[in-house]
């Protein structure tokens, strides 16, 4: 059965999260991961559109990582480059939540995976 573009994107995010869970399982156990089509209005400076965002845990809920599908798709047209970009966005957001650099979260961060 054919999957929709949205379902394929969700799978990319899930793949990126699963790749990090092997190393960061306990740290990520209380982090929610989500995909939204676009950031909420006012969520960024008018000249930049974020590809993802990390929200720290608060009194009303757990920490959350959100990847924005449409901005990522516009930035990376090819499926292979889209998968790499999604992975890097997830790594950057997790690094932000953990107070680490992306290279500490994933030593292969930013490298071509082809």
Number of C-alpha atoms within 10 A of each C-alpha: 3 6 9 9 11 14 10 13 23 17 14 19 22 17 15 19 20 13 14 17 14 9 12 16 12 10 12 18 10 13 19 15 16 14 18 14 14 18 20 9 8 7 12 12 9 8 6 8 14 16 22 23 21 21 17 14 14 9 5 6 12 13 18 20 24 22 26 23 21 17 16 23 20 10 12 16 10 10 13 12 17 18 21 19 20 27 22 21 27 25 25 23 22 28 18 18 20 15 11 12 16 21 13 12 19 19 10 12 18 15 9 9 10 6
